[in-house]
């Protein structure tokens, strides 16, 4: 009897140990697995983590079904780097991606999608920003990866570098709905970009909250709630493993950083993390022990057996009483690569947070979660121990590879600096903490441009360039702002100044080419387009096609257009260019067909509106005498791009032909309200002059001069 009791005790002990490590509620390797990633979400701005100033009913409901991890941390406050950690279970130096730009996933590294695919899973993903572009390797192992988000770099529009979460949700639900769930399980990665900047929440959330970031958080909750309701309605939710996470937080002005990427304080490193297991296992529980995003991979992989050679641990190995003080490492090379400042590194051990820099810091997260008091001098023993402990983690980043210019412009549109800076490994560099104001000023300059505040953009860029005249992104931004103000000669000079600093910058050469084309300097446009042919063949050939079109050399224009898109008509922009050539040739029906195909293709791909597409459609329709349809097309262009004067100009002319004077007048004032810039006043004055209203043309030139007295074009129009 005694032997039996010992054996029973051993078995009971083993069972209890297994329960502590979560093996009684493993991930079901035959059921759906879903990761929901809410970009830039601070955990301390969720009610589930104690915040009271925003309502998130969907996430609250999900929390009640889940394990909540009270102290979860990212390894880098950058989207691509952080998600690579999730998908590989490795730290940045090991998976190879050290920044959003210029790095690809190590081809030898196995991803979570590859693992699940090898276990019979169908794998799908839909993302909401080009930061997670598949060509970096982040999509490896996915059968379906939807990142088809186009950008026209000339617009530098945030809306054209990210996709609304609602659109991504529709893509996710479509893929899940079409998947044959009876034959094999599926893994889906669903990523939304709310609440990343700019904080422009839709109604009703915009009006509901005075804090714009919180309004975006509420928007994200609404999107996630609809997605979870879909899973419930489809009978997927209860049996699925669903992980809700964020990749990093947001500075919101704390410690001087408005956004993220430069500093490594808690507000940008601590993330939301909740895990819902099948059938409600461990629902409503919490884990106080610090965990990290590289723990996600071994958690899901635990459904199929042990995961050796990984630093992370299964999230199921922690319980509410655990007090693990294992080190959690984070880094950012963003300040070094983009500003020429020091890279930053940090280590969290238990409640202690050590930030390794030229001016090191130590904080007690339990007593001081806002990290206001640097305890380094008071706790030298902990500082020395963590300083030694972090050394093996710090591994220098390789020089970033050459970057496709379109990708760079897309990241600039999202508020990240695009150009990289070369620094020697042993160089003594400025401290990011002492220079964070400059990073905020750069972000502010881009926000001013996106908000159509072009005069303010010039003021901001001029100040930045006085401080550092070698900032290529700022020369490019200043050139664009000058262009929007109709100061084309100055815009060309600004772009050329950037080229003098870095002659091998193809984007600036293309900018000069496009601006030269705009003012009819065809030889200059051609010469600068040829400068960038090797690095940017698509953009360069497109400019050369437009140059040939202006010269009425239609054969050459088609040759260059075909070279631009390599005979690929599966891109709306390519079809639009073909249509423009046909339109200039007088083949109006053919042109309209190209424009209609471009429109249908854009809609089928859920792409945002393409600049000028509806304008050219309207032009073709007007030439065919289909006035009502032409008006509708011009109206659509104005709705999508309210600050572009060209569709207003053509629609005013259309109204004039139809003697609709009141409609034309209303449209003139609508343009002034949407874009009170020199190009708008010039467009109005020129249009009135064209229709024979010399008095009106002079009035609007005068009205423009009252705002922009130095405009030579307005002066000439006023003189008549």
N, C-alpha and C positions, 0 to 999 in steps of 0.2 A: 504493500500500500504506500510505503514511503517513497519508493521509486516512481510510482505512478504520480504522486503529488508533485515530485520534483519535475517530472516531464511535463505535467500540466502547467506548472508555474513557468517553465521555459517557454512553452507554447503561448501562454498568455502574455508573457513579456515580449515575445516576438511580435505578437499581434498588436500590442500597444505601441511598440516601436514603429511598426509599419504604419499604424494610424497616424503617428506623429509626423511621418515623412510623406503622408499623402497617398500611399500606394493603395489604400482602400477606395480612393476616388480618383483613379487615373483618368487621363484623357482617353476618350473612346476613339480608337484607331479605325473605326468603321463608320463613324458619324461625321457630319459636317464640322469643319473648323473655320472660324471666321475671325479676322483681326480688323478692328475698326480703329483707325488712327485719326485723331483730331489734331491737326498741326498747330503748334504754338500755344497750346492750352496749359496755362498754369494750374496746378492742382489746387492752389489756395484761392482760386476764383470759382470753386465749385461748392455748392451746399454740402455735397457728400464729404468734403474735407473741412467743413465748418464755416464756409463763407455764407453771408446772409444777404448780400446785396443783389443777387441775381436768382432767378427761378429756372431750374433745369429739371422739370418733371420727368422727362424721359430717362435721363441719366440717373436720377434718384430711384426710379423704378428698377432700372437695371442694377443699380448698386444693391438693392434689397435682394436680388437674386444671385449676388456675386460675392467673391472674396475681394475685399478692398485692401490694397497695400498702401499703408499710411505714409511710407517714406520710400518712394521709388525715384530713381535717378537716371538721367540720360548721360551718355558718355561724350556728347558734343552738342552744343546749342545750334546745330545746323541740320537741316532736314535730311539731306542725302546721306551724310555721315551717320546720323543717328539711326535711320532706317536700315542702313547696311549692317549696323550692329545687331539690330533685331533679327534680320534675315539670315545672319551667319553665326550669331552667338559669339562673335569675336570683337575685340577692341579695334579701333581704327588702324593702328599700325599693322595689325595682322590681316585685316580684310582689304586694306590698301587704299581706301577712300579717306582723304584727309580734309577735303573741302567740297563745297558744292560744285566746283569748277576745276577741270584739269586732271581729274583722277577717275580711274575705272576700277571696278571690283576685281580683285585678284582672281584670275581664271582658275586657279587651283583650289579655291575655296568652295565648299559645298553650301548651297543655300537651303533654306527651309522648304522652299517650293520644290527644289530638286529632290529633297528627301521624301516629301509627301507624294510627289509624282511617282517615285520609285516604289511607293507602298500602295499604288493603285488609285491615288486621288486625281481628280480633274482639278486643275489649278487656274484661278482667274484673279485678275486685279484691275482696279480702276482708280486712277489718281487724279488729283485736282490741280496740279501745278507742274510746270515743266522741270522743276528741280528734280523730280523723280523720273526723269526721262529714261526710257528703257535702255538706250545705247550705252549707258554707264555700266551695264551688267546687272543692275538692280532687278531686272525682270527675268533673270535667268531661272529657268525651271517653270515658268508660267506658260500655260497653253494660250492664255488670253491676257493681254496687258494693254489697257486703253489709256494712252497718254497723248492722244492726238489733239494737242492744243497749239494752234498756230499763232504767230505774232508778226505784225508788220512793224519792224524796228523803227520806222519813221514816226510811228505814233507813240512809242514808249508807253504803251497803255497797260496798266496793271490788269485790266479786265481781259486783255488778250494774252496774258502769260499765265493766267490761272482760269479754272473753270468753276462756276458756282457749284456748291456741294449738291444742290438739287439735281443738276444735270448729271453729276457723277453717280448719284443715287439711282437715277433712271437707268444708267448703263449697268450698274451692279445688279439691279433687280432683273433686268432683261437677261443678263448672262445666267444668273441663278435660275430664273424661270425656264430658260431653254435647256438647262442641264438635265440629263437623264439621271435623276437621283436614285432610281431603283437599281441601276446597274453598277454604279460606283459612287463613293462619297466625293465631296468636293472641299477644296480649301479656297477661300476668297479673302483678298485684301482690299479693304474699302477705305480710301483716304480722302479727307476733306480739308480744305485750306482755310476755312473759317476756324479760329479768329486771327489769322495772320493779317498784317497790314495790307492795304489800308482798312481801317475800321469803318466800313460803310455797310452796316447791317440794313436789310430791307425792313419794311414795315411788317408787322406792328412793333418789331423789336427796337427799331431806331428811335421811335417816340417814347417807348416805354422806359428807356434807361438813359440817364444823363452821362453815364460812363460808356463811351463808345466801344471799349474793349468788352465790357460785360454784355453789351447788346449783341456783339458778334458771338460771344459764348452762348447766349440764349438762342441765336440763330443756329449754331452748330447743334445744340440740343434738339431743336425742332427737326433738323435733317436726320439726325441719328434716331430720333423717336419714330419717324416715318419708316426708316429702314428696319428697325426692330419690330415694328407693327407688321410690316410685310413678312418678316421671318415667322412671326407668330401665326399670321393668317395662312401661311404655306405649310404649317406644321413642322417647321425646321427648328424654331427657337428652343423648345424644351430639350431636344436630344442633342443639340449642338454644343460644342465648346466655343465660347465667344470671348475674345479678349478685347477690351477697350483701353486705349492708351493714348498718350501724347508723345511726340518725339522730343520736345523741349519746351521751355516756358518763354516768358517775355519780360524784358526789363521794366517797362512802364515807368521809366525815370528813376527807379531805385538804383542807388550807386552810380547814378549819372547816365545809365544806358537806357535809351528809349525803347529799342527793339531787342535784338539778340545777336550773338555771334562773336562778340569781342571779349566780354567778361565772363567769369565763371562763378557767379554768386548763385545762391540757392534759387532765386526767382527764375533763373533761366535753366537750371539743372533739374529741379524737382518736378516730376510729371505725375499726371493722373495715371493710375493703373488698376484695372479691375478685371477679374477673371470669373466668368460664369461657366460652371461645369455642367455636364448633362444631368438632367433630372433633379436639378436644384441642389446638388451636393454642396455642402459647406456654405450654403446661401446665407447672406447677411453677416458673415464673419469678417474679421479684420486681422491684418498682420502688421505688427508694429516694427518688426525688424527691417532694417534697410535692405532694399532689393535694387536690382539694376536691370536695364533693358536687355543686356546680354543673357538674362535669365529666361527670356521668352523662348528662345530656340530649344534649350534642354527641357523646358516645360512641355512643349508640344511633342518633341521627340521622345519623351518618356513613354508615350503610347506604344512605342515600338522597341523599347529596350534601353539599355544604358547608353550614355553619350560621353565616351571618354575624350580626353584632350580638349575639354572645354572649360574655361574659367568660370562660366556661369553655373548656377544650380537651378534645379526645377523650383518654380514658385510654390509647388505643392510640398516642398520639403520644409516649409516654414509654417509655424503655427502662431497663435496669438500671443504665446508666452515667450517666443524666441527672442534672444537678445544678441544676435550675431554681430560681431564688430569687424567682419571681413572688410578689406579695403575696396572702395568703389572709386575707380579712376575716371577722370574726365579731362578733355583737352580741347583747345581751339587753336588752329593755325591761321584762322581767318585774319587776325590783326597783322600777322607777319606777311602773309601772302598778298594781302591787298593794300596795306598801309605802310609796310616796312617797319612795323612795331614788333615788340617781343611776342612770341607765342605764349600761351597760358596753359597751365596744368593744375589739376586739383586732385585731392584724395580725401574721401569721406570715410572715416572709420568710427563706427558707432555714432556718437553725437558730435564728434570733432570733424571740422572741415578745414583742411589745410590748402591754401592756394599758393602754388609755387610760382614765384615771379622774382624780378629784380628786387621788388619790395614785398617780401612774403607776408602772408596774413594767416591768422588762425582764429576760428570762431567756434563757439559752443552752440550748436543748432538747437539743443534742448532748452537752454536758458535764454538764447538770443537768436530766434529763428529769422529775424530781419537782418542779422549780421551787421549790427551797428558797432559793436565793440570788438576790436581786434585784441585778442588775449595773448598774442605771441610773447610779449615781454613778461607776462605774468605766469605763463605756462611753458617755460623754455624746454622742459623735459619732453612734453608732448610734441612740441615744434621740432625738436631735433630728431625724435623717433620717426615722425611722419616725413620729414625731409629726407631721411635715409630710405624710408620705405617706398617713397614714390620714385626713386631714381631708376629702378629696373623698368618702370612703365614708360618712361620718357624716351621716345625713339624719334629721331629727326624725320621730317617729311621729305620725300623725294621732290625734286623740282616738278611742278605741274606740267603736263604735256600741253602742246599747242591746242588751242580751243577753237572750235567752230564759232565763227563770229555771230551767227544767229543765236546760238546758245548763250553767248555772252550778253547779247542785247536782251534776251528774254530774262536773264537773271537781273540785269540792270532794271528792267521794267518792274521786277518784284521788289526792288529796293536794295539789292545787294550790289556791292561794287564789282565791276566786271573785270577790269584790268588787274594783272598781277604784277608784283614787284619782286625783283631779284635781290636777295640779300645773302651775304656770305654766312656760312654756318656759325662762325665765331664772332660775327659782328656785334658790336654793342648797340642795341636798338632802343628806341624810346619805350617808355612804360605805357601800355594801353590805358591804364587807369587815369593817368595824367592827361591823356589825349582824347578821352572818350567824347568830349565836346565836339571835336572835329568830325568824328564818325557820325554823330547826330546831325551836324551841319550838312554833311553830304547827303544823308537820308532826307533831310528837310528840303534840300535843293531839288531832289527828284520828286518829292511830294508836291512842291510848288508847281513843277512842270506838269505833273499829272492833273493838278487842279486848274490847269490853264492860266496860272498866274505867271505870265511870261516875263513881265518887268521885274517882279520879285525874284524870279529865277535868275535873271541876269545879275541882280544885286548880290545874290547868294553865291553864284559861281565866280563872279569877279573877286569877291572877298577870299574865296577858297584858293583861287589861282594866284592871288597876291601872296598868300601864305606858302603855297606849293605849286609852282607853275608846271610841274611834271605830271600832273594828274590827267591822264588821257580821257578818262570817263567824263571829267568835268569840262574839258575842251569840247568833247562831243555834245555834252548837254547844253553848253553855252551856244554852240552852233545851232542846235535845234530850236532853242528859245529865240535866237535872233531870226531864224527862218520863220517861225510862227508870227513874229512881229513884222514880217515883210522886209526885214533888213538883210537881204540875200547876200549882198557883197560882204557885209561884216560876218555873216554866217560862214561864207566860204573862207574868209580870212581866219576865223577861229578854228575851223577844221584843218586848214593848212598849217596852222601853228602846232596843232597836235601832231601832224605828219612830220613836221621838222624835228620834234622831240623823238618821235618813234617812226621812222620812215617805213618800217615794215608792218604798219597797222592797216590792214586792208579795209576795215570798216570806215576809217576816216577817208580813205581814197574813194570809196563808194559814195560817201556823203558829199564830197566835193563834186563827184561826177553827177549825182542827182541834182544838186543845187545849180551847177553850171548848166545842166539841161533845162532847168526851170527858167533860167533867164536867157536861154537861146545861145549859150556859148558852146556850140556843138563840138568844136575841136577840143576844148578843155574837158568836156564831159567824156569824150571818146578816150583821150589820153589817160585820164585818171581811172576810167573803168578798166583799161588794159593793165594798169599797175596791179590790180587785184585779181586778175584772171586765174592765177594758179591757186590762191588761197580761197577765193570766193567765186568760183566759176558761175554759179547760178545768178548771183546778184550782178556780176560784171556783164555777163551775156545779156541779162535783161536790160541793163542800161544801154548797152550797144544796140539792142533791138529797138529801143525807143529813139536813140539817136538816128538810126537808119529810117525809122518811121517819120521823124521830123524832116528828113531829107527826101521823103517820098520814094525811098529806095525799098520797095516792098519785098523784093526777092531777098535782099540782105536782111531785112527785118525778120522775115520768117526763118532764115538760116540761124540768126542769132537767138531767136525765140526757141527754136528747136534745140539749140545747144544749151540754152538756159535750163530747160526742163528735161533735157535728154529724151525728148519724144514721149515723156511721161505726162499724160493728160489726166492723171488721177489726183491732181492738186488743183483746187479752185483758182489759185493765183495764175497757174499756167494757162488754164482755159480762158481766164479773163484777158491775159496778154494776147492770146490768139484772136480773141474777139475784137480787141482794140485794132489789131492789124487789119482784120476783115472790114471793120467799120471805116477805117481811113481809106481802104481800097474801094469803098462804095458797095461792098457786099453786105448790105445791112441785114438781110435775113440770116446769112451765115453767122454774122456777128451776134445777133440776138440768140441764135441757137447755142453758141458758145457761152454766152452770159447765163442763159437759162440752165445749161448743164452745170456750170460752176455753182449756181445757186442750189441746185438739187444736190450736188455732191457735198457742198458745205453743210446742208441740212442733214444729210444722211450720216455725216460724221460728227454731228452735234458740235460743229465748230462755231466760234463767234462770227459776227458779221465781218465781211471782208471789205476794207476801205475801197471806195470807188466802184464797187461792183454794181450796186443799184443805180449809181450815177450813170454808168455807161449803158445799163439796161434802159434807163429812162431816155437817154440820148437816142438809142436805136429805135425805141418805140415812138418817140416824137417824129423821127425821120420817116417812119412808116405811117404817120398820121393817126396813130393810136393814142390820142391825147390823154384820155382818162387813165390808161395804164401807165403812160409816161409820168403823169402827175403822181400816181401811187408809188412808182419807183423812186422818184425824187423825194417824196415825203418819207419813204422808208430810209433812204440814205441820210436825210436830215435827222431822223429819229435816232439812228445808230451813231452818227457822227455830227452832233449839233454845232460844232465849232468850225467845220469845214465850209468856207464860203461858196465853193463851186456848185453844189446842188441847189443852193438858194438862187444863185445867179441864173442857172438854166430854168429853174421853175418860175422865176420872175419874168424871164423872157417868154415862157410859155403862156403865162397869164396875160402878158402884154399883147401877144398875138390874138388871144381870145377876148381882149377888151375887158378883162377882169381886174380893173384898176384897184378896187378895194382889197382883193386878195393879194395883189402884188405889194401894196402898201403895208399890209399886215406882216407879210413875209420879210420885208425890209427891216421893220422894227424887231421882228423875232430874231433876225441875224445879229442885229446890234446888241440885243439883250444876251444872246448866247455867247457871242465872241466879239466884244468891243475892241478889236485889234485893227492895226493898219490894213492888213489884207481884206478885212470885212468892209471897211469904209471904201477901199479902192474898188472892190468888187461891186459894191452898190453904185458908186459914182460911174464906173465904166459901163455898167449895165444900163443905167438911165441915159447915159450918153449914146449908147447903141440904139436905144429906142427913140432917140430924138428929143429927150427931155433935158436940154442943156441947163435949164434953170435948176432942176432937181439934182443934176450931176454936180453942179457947183455948190449947191447947198450941202450935200452930203460930204463933199471934199472938205468944205469948211468945218463941218461938224467933226470930221475926223481930225483935222488940224488943231482943233481946240484941245484934243487929247494928246495928239502926237505932232507937235509943231515942226519937228525936224524931218518929217517924212517927205522925201523929195518927190515921190510919186504923187502924194496927195497935193503937194504944192503945184506940180505940173497940171493935175486935173483941175485944181481951183483956177489956175490961170487960163484954162481952156485950150 
